[in-house]
Amino acid sequence: MTKTRTLALTPGDPAGIGPDLVVMLANSRTADRIVVIADHSVLTERAKLLGRDVSFNDYLPEECNPGIEIIHVDCQYPVTAGEGDHRHSNYLINTLNRAVDGCLSGEFDALVTGPVNKEKMMQGGFDFSGHTEYLAKKSGAKLPVMLLMNQSLKVALVTTHVPLSEVPGYISRERIVATVRVLHKDLTERFGLDSPHIGVCGLNPHAGEGGELGREEITDIIPAIDSLREEGINASGPFPADTIFTQHQLSKFDVVLAMYHDQGLPVIKHSAFGEIVNVTLGLPIIRTSVDHGTAYDIAGRGGADAGSLRAALTLASQLSVRSQT
């Protein structure tokens, strides 16, 4: 008999569309056990705004039945849909910590996160540049790797939430090698890919044009790829970003490794926004997330699309099954 997977779900910013998405899923049939970690009143109030009749069963650890349950975490400050408030930051951290602790202990099989507003989090006093970095610190992971994917494309990043002016300082042979090792390991073990082919982007236009447009390819990226190939990892490049993302080139690779956030993410988001899942590799837990932000402008108004959250839940379940086989 297939074991029911228990997925922890943190809706994210209570003023954003995260609660909308949970409400939209509340009456859906699921083969998994989805445990929402949130303030119960935030969800019931959002359901009223959306005109939906939903209810949530309290989480009972000893039970393990498919469906949606809730672990109540108190949000001490009022919530107005569409109006972000830095005072909610502590609540958000509390929901995340409960979820991560449960994943680390084996209580939950995976974590799925909704969108947060990084600016509000930092205004609230937390050093929070993103879920990826926070979860790595919380779980003790040395190098988290961000991977965004849909049915046809996977894009991973060497750097994540780093100002563009600082990116070159992060592009070292050591960091690229470490990133690709994590990428290769998780694609092999968690995704079941046999010798995944990794296409590596250059940093500079035209991949540096032989050093005329930047030397990072010569000093760091090419040596990193050579080292990885000596280890038996199937990495190729560096390729100019404007050519590796053509359909002809993409057909050659299982994943593209971009050097920085806005080199890789616009391509995949343009191709399938709303269907993409963000996966954090290199963690001792499974974590997936939606591909969008808090969308304050439509929160509580009924215009949210739950496609990315559904995809994130599905992938989290699939990865958790594979990790235990």
C-alpha positions as YAML, in Angstrom:
chain: A
units: angstrom
residues:
- id: 1
  name: MET
  ca: [0.00, 0.00, 0.00]
- id: 2
  name: THR
  ca: [1.29, 3.47, -0.91]
- id: 3
  name: LYS
  ca: [2.04, 5.60, 2.13]
- id: 4
  name: THR
  ca: [0.10, 8.85, 2.38]
- id: 5
  name: ARG
  ca: [2.55, 11.74, 2.07]
- id: 6
  name: THR
  ca: [2.33, 14.49, 4.68]
- id: 7
  name: LEU
  ca: [3.16, 17.88, 3.18]
- id: 8
  name: ALA
  ca: [3.62, 21.01, 5.30]
- id: 9
  name: LEU
  ca: [2.24, 24.11, 3.57]
- id: 10
  name: THR
  ca: [3.04, 27.66, 4.70]
- id: 11
  name: PRO
  ca: [0.77, 30.12, 2.84]
- id: 12
  name: GLY
  ca: [3.27, 33.00, 3.15]
- id: 13
  name: ASP
  ca: [2.34, 36.65, 3.58]
- id: 14
  name: PRO
  ca: [-1.12, 36.78, 5.18]
- id: 15
  name: ALA
  ca: [-1.96, 39.95, 3.23]
- id: 16
  name: GLY
  ca: [-0.99, 38.42, -0.11]
- id: 17
  name: ILE
  ca: [-2.60, 35.75, -2.26]
- id: 18
  name: GLY
  ca: [-1.19, 32.83, -0.27]
- id: 19
  name: PRO
  ca: [-4.35, 32.53, 1.87]
- id: 20
  name: ASP
  ca: [-6.47, 32.85, -1.29]
- id: 21
  name: LEU
  ca: [-4.68, 29.86, -2.79]
- id: 22
  name: VAL
  ca: [-5.17, 27.75, 0.33]
- id: 23
  name: VAL
  ca: [-8.87, 28.60, 0.36]
- id: 24
  name: MET
  ca: [-9.12, 27.66, -3.31]
- id: 25
  name: LEU
  ca: [-7.60, 24.25, -2.54]
- id: 26
  name: ALA
  ca: [-9.54, 23.65, 0.66]
- id: 27
  name: ASN
  ca: [-12.29, 21.53, -0.85]
- id: 28
  name: SER
  ca: [-10.11, 19.83, -3.46]
- id: 29
  name: ARG
  ca: [-9.59, 16.09, -3.37]
- id: 30
  name: THR
  ca: [-6.01, 15.07, -2.71]
- id: 31
  name: ALA
  ca: [-4.15, 11.80, -2.28]
- id: 32
  name: ASP
  ca: [-1.79, 13.54, 0.15]
- id: 33
  name: ARG
  ca: [-2.17, 14.89, 3.63]
- id: 34
  name: ILE
  ca: [-1.63, 18.66, 3.41]
- id: 35
  name: VAL
  ca: [-0.96, 20.37, 6.73]
- id: 36
  name: VAL
  ca: [-1.44, 24.13, 6.47]
- id: 37
  name: ILE
  ca: [0.55, 26.05, 9.07]
- id: 38
  name: ALA
  ca: [-1.20, 29.38, 9.48]
- id: 39
  name: ASP
  ca: [-3.57, 31.48, 11.52]
- id: 40
  name: HIS
  ca: [-6.99, 29.87, 11.25]
- id: 41
  name: SER
  ca: [-8.82, 33.20, 11.35]
- id: 42
  name: VAL
  ca: [-6.77, 34.58, 8.45]
- id: 43
  name: LEU
  ca: [-7.98, 31.72, 6.27]
- id: 44
  name: THR
  ca: [-11.62, 31.90, 7.37]
- id: 45
  name: GLU
  ca: [-11.73, 35.66, 6.84]
- id: 46
  name: ARG
  ca: [-10.21, 35.27, 3.39]
- id: 47
  name: ALA
  ca: [-12.76, 32.61, 2.55]
- id: 48
  name: LYS
  ca: [-15.53, 35.07, 3.43]
- id: 49
  name: LEU
  ca: [-13.96, 37.71, 1.18]
- id: 50
  name: LEU
  ca: [-13.86, 35.22, -1.66]
- id: 51
  name: GLY
  ca: [-17.38, 34.00, -1.02]
- id: 52
  name: ARG
  ca: [-16.29, 30.43, -0.40]
- id: 53
  name: ASP
  ca: [-17.65, 28.03, 2.18]
- id: 54
  name: VAL
  ca: [-14.65, 26.12, 3.49]
- id: 55
  name: SER
  ca: [-13.58, 24.45, 6.70]
- id: 56
  name: PHE
  ca: [-10.30, 23.09, 7.99]
- id: 57
  name: ASN
  ca: [-9.83, 20.12, 10.29]
- id: 58
  name: ASP
  ca: [-7.35, 20.51, 13.13]
- id: 59
  name: TYR
  ca: [-4.08, 18.65, 12.68]
- id: 60
  name: LEU
  ca: [-3.94, 15.39, 14.63]
- id: 61
  name: PRO
  ca: [-0.40, 13.98, 14.53]
- id: 62
  name: GLU
  ca: [-1.53, 10.42, 15.16]
- id: 63
  name: GLU
  ca: [-3.80, 10.45, 12.11]
- id: 64
  name: CYS
  ca: [-2.54, 10.05, 8.56]
- id: 65
  name: ASN
  ca: [-5.43, 10.45, 6.17]
- id: 66
  name: PRO
  ca: [-5.54, 12.33, 2.85]
- id: 67
  name: GLY
  ca: [-7.01, 15.81, 3.09]
- id: 68
  name: ILE
  ca: [-6.24, 19.30, 4.31]
- id: 69
  name: GLU
  ca: [-5.64, 20.05, 7.99]
- id: 70
  name: ILE
  ca: [-4.39, 23.08, 9.89]
- id: 71
  name: ILE
  ca: [-1.87, 23.84, 12.60]
- id: 72
  name: HIS
  ca: [-2.86, 27.17, 14.09]
- id: 73
  name: VAL
  ca: [-0.11, 29.77, 14.51]
- id: 74
  name: ASP
  ca: [-1.29, 33.06, 15.95]
- id: 75
  name: CYS
  ca: [-0.89, 36.21, 13.86]
- id: 76
  name: GLN
  ca: [-0.81, 38.96, 16.47]
- id: 77
  name: TYR
  ca: [-1.54, 41.89, 14.18]
- id: 78
  name: PRO
  ca: [-4.62, 42.57, 12.04]
- id: 79
  name: VAL
  ca: [-4.52, 41.43, 8.42]
- id: 80
  name: THR
  ca: [-6.05, 43.34, 5.53]
- id: 81
  name: ALA
  ca: [-5.94, 41.60, 2.17]
- id: 82
  name: GLY
  ca: [-3.72, 43.54, -0.20]
- id: 83
  name: GLU
  ca: [-1.98, 45.62, 2.47]
- id: 84
  name: GLY
  ca: [1.42, 44.22, 3.39]
- id: 85
  name: ASP
  ca: [2.56, 44.87, 6.95]
- id: 86
  name: HIS
  ca: [6.09, 44.37, 8.30]
- id: 87
  name: ARG
  ca: [4.58, 43.48, 11.68]
- id: 88
  name: HIS
  ca: [3.54, 40.13, 10.22]
- id: 89
  name: SER
  ca: [7.19, 39.11, 9.84]
- id: 90
  name: ASN
  ca: [7.44, 37.33, 13.18]
- id: 91
  name: TYR
  ca: [4.31, 35.34, 12.38]
- id: 92
  name: LEU
  ca: [5.78, 34.27, 9.05]
- id: 93
  name: ILE
  ca: [9.01, 33.13, 10.68]
- id: 94
  name: ASN
  ca: [7.02, 31.16, 13.26]
- id: 95
  name: THR
  ca: [5.10, 29.32, 10.54]
- id: 96
  name: LEU
  ca: [8.30, 28.54, 8.67]
- id: 97
  name: ASN
  ca: [10.12, 27.34, 11.76]
- id: 98
  name: ARG
  ca: [7.27, 25.00, 12.68]
- id: 99
  name: ALA
  ca: [7.28, 23.56, 9.19]
- id: 100
  name: VAL
  ca: [11.04, 23.12, 8.96]
- id: 101
  name: ASP
  ca: [11.28, 21.56, 12.42]
- id: 102
  name: GLY
  ca: [8.57, 19.10, 11.39]
- id: 103
  name: CYS
  ca: [10.41, 18.20, 8.19]
- id: 104
  name: LEU
  ca: [13.73, 17.72, 9.99]
- id: 105
  name: SER
  ca: [12.12, 15.46, 12.59]
- id: 106
  name: GLY
  ca: [10.33, 13.34, 9.99]
- id: 107
  name: GLU
  ca: [6.87, 14.54, 11.02]
- id: 108
  name: PHE
  ca: [6.38, 15.97, 7.52]
- id: 109
  name: ASP
  ca: [7.67, 14.52, 4.26]
- id: 110
  name: ALA
  ca: [8.16, 17.85, 2.48]
- id: 111
  name: LEU
  ca: [7.64, 21.60, 2.73]
- id: 112
  name: VAL
  ca: [5.72, 23.75, 0.25]
- id: 113
  name: THR
  ca: [5.92, 27.52, 0.71]
- id: 114
  name: GLY
  ca: [3.72, 30.37, -0.42]
- id: 115
  name: PRO
  ca: [5.00, 33.84, -1.37]
- id: 116
  name: VAL
  ca: [6.45, 36.38, 1.05]
- id: 117
  name: ASN
  ca: [7.52, 39.98, 0.64]
- id: 118
  name: LYS
  ca: [11.25, 40.21, 1.33]
- id: 119
  name: GLU
  ca: [11.13, 43.96, 1.86]
- id: 120
  name: LYS
  ca: [8.46, 43.62, 4.56]
- id: 121
  name: MET
  ca: [10.43, 40.82, 6.21]
- id: 122
  name: MET
  ca: [13.56, 42.95, 6.42]
- id: 123
  name: GLN
  ca: [11.57, 45.96, 7.63]
- id: 124
  name: GLY
  ca: [10.32, 43.66, 10.38]
- id: 125
  name: GLY
  ca: [13.87, 43.15, 11.60]
- id: 126
  name: PHE
  ca: [14.76, 39.85, 9.95]
- id: 127
  name: ASP
  ca: [17.82, 39.26, 7.77]
- id: 128
  name: PHE
  ca: [15.68, 37.59, 5.12]
- id: 129
  name: SER
  ca: [16.79, 37.76, 1.50]
- id: 130
  name: GLY
  ca: [14.56, 34.84, 0.57]
- id: 131
  name: HIS
  ca: [13.20, 31.44, 1.57]
- id: 132
  name: THR
  ca: [16.18, 29.73, -0.07]
- id: 133
  name: GLU
  ca: [18.78, 31.35, 2.14]
- id: 134
  name: TYR
  ca: [16.68, 31.25, 5.30]
- id: 135
  name: LEU
  ca: [15.90, 27.55, 4.95]
- id: 136
  name: ALA
  ca: [19.55, 26.73, 4.35]
- id: 137
  name: LYS
  ca: [20.56, 28.52, 7.54]
- id: 138
  name: LYS
  ca: [17.72, 26.97, 9.53]
- id: 139
  name: SER
  ca: [18.49, 23.44, 8.34]
- id: 140
  name: GLY
  ca: [22.29, 23.73, 8.45]
- id: 141
  name: ALA
  ca: [22.79, 23.35, 4.69]
- id: 142
  name: LYS
  ca: [26.06, 24.75, 3.35]
- id: 143
  name: LEU
  ca: [25.03, 25.64, -0.19]
- id: 144
  name: PRO
  ca: [21.38, 25.83, -1.26]
- id: 145
  name: VAL
  ca: [20.76, 25.79, -5.00]
- id: 146
  name: MET
  ca: [17.68, 27.39, -6.54]
- id: 147
  name: LEU
  ca: [16.05, 25.42, -9.34]
- id: 148
  name: LEU
  ca: [12.98, 26.58, -11.24]
- id: 149
  name: MET
  ca: [11.25, 24.07, -13.47]
- id: 150
  name: ASN
  ca: [8.19, 23.16, -15.47]
- id: 151
  name: GLN
  ca: [7.39, 20.18, -17.67]
- id: 152
  name: SER
  ca: [9.89, 21.16, -20.36]
- id: 153
  name: LEU
  ca: [12.64, 23.27, -18.78]
- id: 154
  name: LYS
  ca: [14.84, 23.36, -15.69]
- id: 155
  name: VAL
  ca: [16.95, 26.40, -14.77]
- id: 156
  name: ALA
  ca: [19.32, 26.49, -11.79]
- id: 157
  name: LEU
  ca: [21.32, 29.43, -10.43]
- id: 158
  name: VAL
  ca: [24.87, 29.89, -9.18]
- id: 159
  name: THR
  ca: [23.83, 33.02, -7.26]
- id: 160
  name: THR
  ca: [20.37, 33.85, -5.97]
- id: 161
  name: HIS
  ca: [19.26, 37.07, -4.28]
- id: 162
  name: VAL
  ca: [22.43, 39.09, -4.86]
- id: 163
  name: PRO
  ca: [22.62, 42.66, -6.24]
- id: 164
  name: LEU
  ca: [23.74, 42.56, -9.86]
- id: 165
  name: SER
  ca: [26.76, 44.75, -9.08]
- id: 166
  name: GLU
  ca: [28.01, 42.09, -6.66]
- id: 167
  name: VAL
  ca: [27.46, 39.03, -8.84]
- id: 168
  name: PRO
  ca: [30.97, 38.90, -10.41]
- id: 169
  name: GLY
  ca: [32.46, 38.65, -6.93]
- id: 170
  name: TYR
  ca: [30.51, 35.44, -6.34]
- id: 171
  name: ILE
  ca: [31.50, 33.78, -9.61]
- id: 172
  name: SER
  ca: [34.43, 31.63, -8.55]
- id: 173
  name: ARG
  ca: [35.66, 28.25, -9.71]
- id: 174
  name: GLU
  ca: [34.98, 26.85, -6.25]
- id: 175
  name: ARG
  ca: [31.40, 28.10, -6.08]
- id: 176
  name: ILE
  ca: [30.52, 26.84, -9.55]
- id: 177
  name: VAL
  ca: [31.97, 23.40, -8.79]
- id: 178
  name: ALA
  ca: [30.12, 23.19, -5.48]
- id: 179
  name: THR
  ca: [26.85, 24.32, -7.09]
- id: 180
  name: VAL
  ca: [27.04, 21.79, -9.90]
- id: 181
  name: ARG
  ca: [27.88, 18.99, -7.47]
- id: 182
  name: VAL
  ca: [24.68, 19.75, -5.54]
- id: 183
  name: LEU
  ca: [22.71, 20.03, -8.78]
- id: 184
  name: HIS
  ca: [24.08, 16.75, -10.13]
- id: 185
  name: LYS
  ca: [23.48, 14.90, -6.85]
- id: 186
  name: ASP
  ca: [19.87, 16.00, -6.43]
- id: 187
  name: LEU
  ca: [18.95, 15.56, -10.08]
- id: 188
  name: THR
  ca: [20.32, 12.03, -9.89]
- id: 189
  name: GLU
  ca: [18.98, 11.00, -6.48]
- id: 190
  name: ARG
  ca: [15.75, 12.98, -6.14]
- id: 191
  name: PHE
  ca: [14.70, 13.35, -9.77]
- id: 192
  name: GLY
  ca: [16.00, 10.00, -10.97]
- id: 193
  name: LEU
  ca: [17.97, 11.39, -13.92]
- id: 194
  name: ASP
  ca: [20.84, 9.25, -15.16]
- id: 195
  name: SER
  ca: [23.96, 11.36, -15.76]
- id: 196
  name: PRO
  ca: [22.05, 14.64, -16.23]
- id: 197
  name: HIS
  ca: [23.53, 16.92, -18.88]
- id: 198
  name: ILE
  ca: [24.13, 20.38, -17.41]
- id: 199
  name: GLY
  ca: [24.53, 23.33, -19.77]
- id: 200
  name: VAL
  ca: [26.48, 26.16, -18.14]
- id: 201
  name: CYS
  ca: [25.94, 29.81, -19.07]
- id: 202
  name: GLY
  ca: [28.74, 32.31, -19.29]
- id: 203
  name: LEU
  ca: [28.60, 35.43, -17.17]
- id: 204
  name: ASN
  ca: [29.42, 38.03, -19.79]
- id: 205
  name: PRO
  ca: [27.88, 38.84, -23.20]
- id: 206
  name: HIS
  ca: [28.93, 36.23, -25.77]
- id: 207
  name: ALA
  ca: [30.46, 34.24, -22.88]
- id: 208
  name: GLY
  ca: [33.23, 36.81, -22.68]
- id: 209
  name: GLU
  ca: [34.24, 36.73, -26.36]
- id: 210
  name: GLY
  ca: [37.61, 35.13, -25.59]
- id: 211
  name: GLY
  ca: [38.30, 37.56, -22.77]
- id: 212
  name: GLU
  ca: [37.48, 40.71, -24.71]
- id: 213
  name: LEU
  ca: [34.16, 41.23, -22.88]
- id: 214
  name: GLY
  ca: [35.16, 39.91, -19.47]
- id: 215
  name: ARG
  ca: [37.50, 37.26, -18.16]
- id: 216
  name: GLU
  ca: [35.38, 35.29, -15.67]
- id: 217
  name: GLU
  ca: [34.81, 32.58, -18.26]
- id: 218
  name: ILE
  ca: [38.56, 32.09, -18.67]
- id: 219
  name: THR
  ca: [39.59, 32.43, -15.02]
- id: 220
  name: ASP
  ca: [36.74, 30.56, -13.32]
- id: 221
  name: ILE
  ca: [33.92, 29.10, -15.40]
- id: 222
  name: ILE
  ca: [35.93, 27.02, -17.89]
- id: 223
  name: PRO
  ca: [38.29, 25.65, -15.19]
- id: 224
  name: ALA
  ca: [35.24, 24.74, -13.10]
- id: 225
  name: ILE
  ca: [33.65, 22.84, -15.99]
- id: 226
  name: ASP
  ca: [36.94, 21.03, -16.68]
- id: 227
  name: SER
  ca: [37.16, 19.97, -13.02]
- id: 228
  name: LEU
  ca: [33.58, 18.75, -13.02]
- id: 229
  name: ARG
  ca: [34.08, 16.70, -16.16]
- id: 230
  name: GLU
  ca: [37.13, 15.08, -14.56]
- id: 231
  name: GLU
  ca: [34.79, 13.99, -11.74]
- id: 232
  name: GLY
  ca: [32.49, 12.36, -14.27]
- id: 233
  name: ILE
  ca: [29.81, 15.05, -14.14]
- id: 234
  name: ASN
  ca: [28.26, 15.76, -17.54]
- id: 235
  name: ALA
  ca: [28.69, 19.56, -17.71]
- id: 236
  name: SER
  ca: [29.20, 21.60, -20.88]
- id: 237
  name: GLY
  ca: [29.89, 25.26, -21.63]
- id: 238
  name: PRO
  ca: [30.16, 28.08, -21.06]
- id: 239
  name: PHE
  ca: [27.48, 29.12, -23.52]
- id: 240
  name: PRO
  ca: [26.22, 32.65, -24.18]
- id: 241
  name: ALA
  ca: [22.91, 33.02, -22.37]
- id: 242
  name: ASP
  ca: [21.20, 34.39, -25.47]
- id: 243
  name: THR
  ca: [21.93, 31.21, -27.43]
- id: 244
  name: ILE
  ca: [21.68, 28.41, -24.86]
- id: 245
  name: PHE
  ca: [18.03, 29.32, -24.30]
- id: 246
  name: THR
  ca: [17.10, 28.73, -27.94]
- id: 247
  name: GLN
  ca: [14.94, 25.65, -28.51]
- id: 248
  name: HIS
  ca: [17.67, 23.88, -30.48]
- id: 249
  name: GLN
  ca: [20.21, 24.25, -27.69]
- id: 250
  name: LEU
  ca: [17.79, 23.51, -24.87]
- id: 251
  name: SER
  ca: [17.01, 20.13, -26.40]
- id: 252
  name: LYS
  ca: [20.57, 19.05, -25.60]
- id: 253
  name: PHE
  ca: [20.39, 19.61, -21.83]
- id: 254
  name: ASP
  ca: [18.49, 18.38, -18.81]
- id: 255
  name: VAL
  ca: [19.10, 21.65, -16.99]
- id: 256
  name: VAL
  ca: [20.64, 25.05, -17.68]
- id: 257
  name: LEU
  ca: [22.84, 26.63, -15.01]
- id: 258
  name: ALA
  ca: [22.62, 30.43, -15.09]
- id: 259
  name: MET
  ca: [25.13, 32.59, -13.28]
- id: 260
  name: TYR
  ca: [22.60, 34.95, -11.70]
- id: 261
  name: HIS
  ca: [18.92, 35.46, -10.96]
- id: 262
  name: ASP
  ca: [17.86, 37.67, -13.87]
- id: 263
  name: GLN
  ca: [19.92, 35.76, -16.41]
- id: 264
  name: GLY
  ca: [17.87, 32.59, -16.08]
- id: 265
  name: LEU
  ca: [14.53, 33.31, -14.47]
- id: 266
  name: PRO
  ca: [13.00, 35.66, -17.07]
- id: 267
  name: VAL
  ca: [13.31, 32.95, -19.70]
- id: 268
  name: ILE
  ca: [11.47, 30.23, -17.80]
- id: 269
  name: LYS
  ca: [8.88, 32.62, -16.39]
- id: 270
  name: HIS
  ca: [8.13, 33.94, -19.87]
- id: 271
  name: SER
  ca: [7.68, 30.42, -21.16]
- id: 272
  name: ALA
  ca: [5.23, 29.19, -18.52]
- id: 273
  name: PHE
  ca: [4.45, 31.65, -15.73]
- id: 274
  name: GLY
  ca: [1.95, 30.21, -13.30]
- id: 275
  name: GLU
  ca: [3.01, 26.62, -14.01]
- id: 276
  name: ILE
  ca: [6.54, 26.80, -12.63]
- id: 277
  name: VAL
  ca: [7.82, 25.29, -9.40]
- id: 278
  name: ASN
  ca: [10.74, 26.61, -7.38]
- id: 279
  name: VAL
  ca: [12.76, 23.80, -5.78]
- id: 280
  name: THR
  ca: [15.56, 24.30, -3.28]
- id: 281
  name: LEU
  ca: [18.30, 21.73, -3.79]
- id: 282
  name: GLY
  ca: [21.05, 20.97, -1.30]
- id: 283
  name: LEU
  ca: [18.78, 20.93, 1.76]
- id: 284
  name: PRO
  ca: [18.31, 17.96, 4.10]
- id: 285
  name: ILE
  ca: [14.57, 18.39, 3.47]
- id: 286
  name: ILE
  ca: [12.41, 18.63, 0.36]
- id: 287
  name: ARG
  ca: [11.16, 22.14, -0.32]
- id: 288
  name: THR
  ca: [9.14, 23.40, -3.25]
- id: 289
  name: SER
  ca: [7.44, 26.74, -3.77]
- id: 290
  name: VAL
  ca: [5.25, 28.78, -6.06]
- id: 291
  name: ASP
  ca: [6.85, 30.81, -8.85]
- id: 292
  name: HIS
  ca: [5.13, 34.12, -8.05]
- id: 293
  name: GLY
  ca: [5.03, 36.86, -5.45]
- id: 294
  name: THR
  ca: [2.46, 38.09, -2.97]
- id: 295
  name: ALA
  ca: [0.31, 39.86, -5.61]
- id: 296
  name: TYR
  ca: [-1.20, 42.30, -3.13]
- id: 297
  name: ASP
  ca: [-3.18, 43.90, -5.94]
- id: 298
  name: ILE
  ca: [-5.44, 40.86, -6.36]
- id: 299
  name: ALA
  ca: [-5.41, 39.42, -2.83]
- id: 300
  name: GLY
  ca: [-8.93, 38.77, -1.60]
- id: 301
  name: ARG
  ca: [-10.47, 39.69, -4.96]
- id: 302
  name: GLY
  ca: [-10.84, 36.28, -6.55]
- id: 303
  name: GLY
  ca: [-8.31, 36.67, -9.36]
- id: 304
  name: ALA
  ca: [-5.58, 34.34, -8.09]
- id: 305
  name: ASP
  ca: [-4.44, 31.29, -10.06]
- id: 306
  name: ALA
  ca: [-3.58, 28.22, -7.96]
- id: 307
  name: GLY
  ca: [-1.76, 26.45, -10.80]
- id: 308
  name: SER
  ca: [1.75, 26.98, -9.47]
- id: 309
  name: LEU
  ca: [0.78, 25.90, -5.94]
- id: 310
  name: ARG
  ca: [-0.88, 22.76, -7.26]
- id: 311
  name: ALA
  ca: [2.27, 21.98, -9.25]
- id: 312
  name: ALA
  ca: [4.46, 22.64, -6.20]
- id: 313
  name: LEU
  ca: [2.39, 20.27, -4.06]
- id: 314
  name: THR
  ca: [2.45, 17.59, -6.75]
- id: 315
  name: LEU
  ca: [6.21, 17.81, -7.18]
- id: 316
  name: ALA
  ca: [6.84, 17.81, -3.42]
- id: 317
  name: SER
  ca: [4.83, 14.62, -3.13]
- id: 318
  name: GLN
  ca: [6.67, 12.99, -6.04]
- id: 319
  name: LEU
  ca: [10.09, 13.92, -4.69]
- id: 320
  name: SER
  ca: [9.25, 12.66, -1.22]
- id: 321
  name: VAL
  ca: [8.18, 9.30, -2.64]
- id: 322
  name: ARG
  ca: [11.38, 8.98, -4.68]
- id: 323
  name: SER
  ca: [13.61, 10.00, -1.76]
- id: 324
  name: GLN
  ca: [12.33, 7.07, 0.29]
- id: 325
  name: THR
  ca: [12.54, 4.37, -2.36]
...
